[in-house]
Amino acid sequence: MTDNIYSERIAASLIGNYRQYPVMFDHGDGVWLWDKKGKQYLDMAAGIATSSLGHGHPDLVQAIAQQAKDLIHVSNLYCIDRQIELAEKLKKLFGQGKSFFCNSGAEANEAAIKLARRYHHVCLKKPRDKIVAMSGSFHGRSVASVSITGQEKYQQGFGALFGPVEIIPYNDIDAAKHSLSGYDICALIVEPIQGEGGIRVPDAGYLSSLRTLANETGAVLIFDEVQTGIGRTGCWFAGQHDLVTPDVMTLAKGIAGGVSIGAMMASDHHAQGLALSDDGIVPHASTFGGNPLSCMAALTVLNVIERDHLVQHSSDMGIYMMQLLTELSKDYPLLFGEVRGRGLLCGIDVKQPVRDWIIACLEQGLLITAAGAQTLRLTPALIVQRDDIDIAIERLRHIATIQDKKN
């Protein structure tokens, strides 16, 4: 438990919008964390799929320290070498497109919405406004991004939201065909694998069918790869599993190993939607986005992932972890349900309150997160090894054995 002094200071100084677990960390190394009291934890959360290289990775630490010494921030009023290098790197990995940099996934999705709207209004001169999104989706906490999130609990209490927005069932191509049948949809946004919605992997052919549908109707196809991108699922980007290239893609979380940065990538054609106006008006901007420090961190993470073959490693370790989770579910059918995921984005359904499971894991020195109301999510750093996964499953099994006896 966190010392009372911290709880009192939090209550006195912070707004209190978070529901935090009673632990405060001091330092980390690889996939391990230590709290203020010296207790050690196996980190299978990675800051919600963010710390791609784990904690204290020497390449990342050195790169950040040197860049901080050289130059942290100048603003986008000036050219930034690291920003250009990062955009070139992402274009190489994605195979096409141009980048806009911001600070978070929500901001990247905001930029994608603005691009899609302006693309229709200014570039095509055929205004379209409605955004189609999916049930169970999560796209951020800003007003626009929460408006296209297909979970009402995140929208409660905020009054009128951004619109028009239509929420349709995920993994239902007939619903998408019906929604886009009027040829009046501005954009279709989808997570190639739903994260906060419970680690939902769509059927084979779903994403490619959406691609075809967007082509036929003129809707901008946006892939939200904030949680799935940067090698997390065993490909650089989750859409690549189905060989589908969106018009626009958003990134954040794992791209810089914990340093704040978001990115929106768009095809050369669709990038015109946010291009500088002929009259010199800037259609979209970010003060901090793409600063030298965050871009250097992202470049380092991408280079290490590539050098150390961590995309393939993520696939291999994911297969192993899914196998062990499936065995665990079979051994304790009264406690666990379906296992889902791809690469190192894994989920296992539980039949007791998910928060109780997370607290029990904390007590056993294991960090995992929730994805929805009944799914435990495991998203370790891409450097995780089989031995680490073995320890995680052993600790889950230990908790399950205790719970099974109680039942």
Order of alpha helices (4+ residues) and beta strands (2+ residues): alpha-beta-beta-beta-alpha-alpha-alpha-beta-alpha-beta-alpha-beta-alpha-beta-alpha-beta-beta-beta-alpha-alpha-beta-beta-alpha-beta-beta-beta-alpha
